Amino acid sequence: MNKVLGILLLFITPVLVSFHGPKKEKINWLSIAELQAAYAKEPKPIIIDVYTDWCGWCKVMDRETYSNDKVADYLNKNFYAVKYNAESTSPVVFANKKYNYNPAYRANELAVFLLGGRMGYPTTVLLSSLDAQPAPLSGYLKPSELEAPVKFFGEGVYKNKNYPDFMKGFTGSW
């Protein structure tokens, strides 16, 4: 009887676990359209995670940086966060300008604009406003490496201090 119960549990457990569905994201990721609607109601800084489906470091950043509680809490409170697939072939309107897929870059023109033509993934893009000059941070960033740039924008320090001066007095806690 115990052997039968053990075998039954062996087969039932994976089935039960599979019903939990996809893991809930810690960050409230928005689409470009959702960003623009939210921004129109209440402006605040924007962070855009520019990724591709094939990018291994993008997945690591999702798993290790964007799932970090301190990172997620800070971004949810102080930013509009957007995940954007650089290779999206769908036209998109951002800041009243239409962007299409660009076969020369094998990427959407929005990604080309946000990354300044330097196509590397992942790239984290910070914007103080919808029409601001993008500030791209290329490559995988640990929570501790992301902290200073997001706090520089998230706390509005950029309005009256340059980044090198901000860094002189910055002490990280992530």
Sequence and secondary structure as in RCSB ss.txt:
>XXXX:A:sequence
MNKVLGILLLFITPVLVSFHGPKKEKINWLSIAELQAAYAKEPKPIIIDVYTDWCGWCKVMDRETYSNDKVADYL
NKNFYAVKYNAESTSPVVFANKKYNYNPAYRANELAVFLLGGRMGYPTTVLLSSLDAQPAPLSGYLKPSELEAPV
KFFGEGVYKNKNYPDFMKGFTGSW
>XXXX:A:secstr
 HHHHHHHHHHHHHHHHHTT S   SS EE HHHHHHHHHHS   EEEEEE TT HHHHHHHHHTTT HHHHHHH
HHH EEEEEETT  S EEETTEEE EETTTTEEHHHHHHTTT   SSEEEEESSTTS  EEEES   HHHHHHHH
HHHHTTGGGTS HHHHHHT     
